[in-house]
Amino acid sequence: MAVSSIHAVLFDLDGTLVDSAPELGAAADKMRVDRGLPSLPLAQYRPMAGAGARGMLGVAFGITPDMPDFAALREEFFRNYEARMLLNTHVFEGVAELIGSLQTQQLAWGIVTNKSKRFTEPLVRSIDVFSSAGAVVSGDTTPFSKPHPEPLFEAARRLELDPARCVYVGDDERDIIAGRAAGMRTVAATYGYMGATADAALWRADGAIDSPAALLQWLNTA
């Protein structure tokens, strides 16, 4: 598929466009410290940052969503994260240039994330380069979240494009599952929060990139 047949590029947010691991990790680590537990280094949180509250609470407390205390701990985590989410979160190196190049090539672009609107909207507003996004779909924009394809269908509808003309880029297997189910080409962002045990080669994505800048080359050769 050459660029001429691609009309839009959609991106996951955390771990693909922005590095939010420091704030996510700090939000969970504060919960440990508040309970008299020793602080954990960011290196332990970072690989699970793409899994949001589930991942951060798993690292901090070894808890899973099926455990009785999870809902209360998740809301505490959300409050901690909301209080600091704009402090140090930043786009990955090369993202601003990538978005500029997409615009130069007259390719639409958008964001599809499982992050709820409560966090997505202020974060996107705080980053100037995101003002050109043609669609921003959060985890609670539709009744479903990834790996269900509906959020990607919603983004394509907002861009008024056939999903088959879109590419979806993400750093988690559920991104690739959702993109494939939506009939989009998919690209694994291996520079994100994949974790030590993840193997993007098993995700059956159409391509893989080790930096945001590498996407441009993939678009021109795929």
Secondary structure, 3 states (H helix, E strand, C coil): CCHHHCCEEEECCECCCEECHHHHHHHHHHHHHHCCCCCCCHHHHHHHHHHHHHHHHHHHHCCCCCCCCHHHHHHHHHHHHHHHCCCCCEECCCHHHHHHHHHHCCCEEEEECCCCHHHHHHHHHHCHHHHHCCEEECCCCCCCCCCCCHHHHHHHHHHCCCHHHEEEEECCHHHHHHHHHCCCEEEEECCCCCCCCCCHHHCCCCEEECCCCHHHHHHHHC
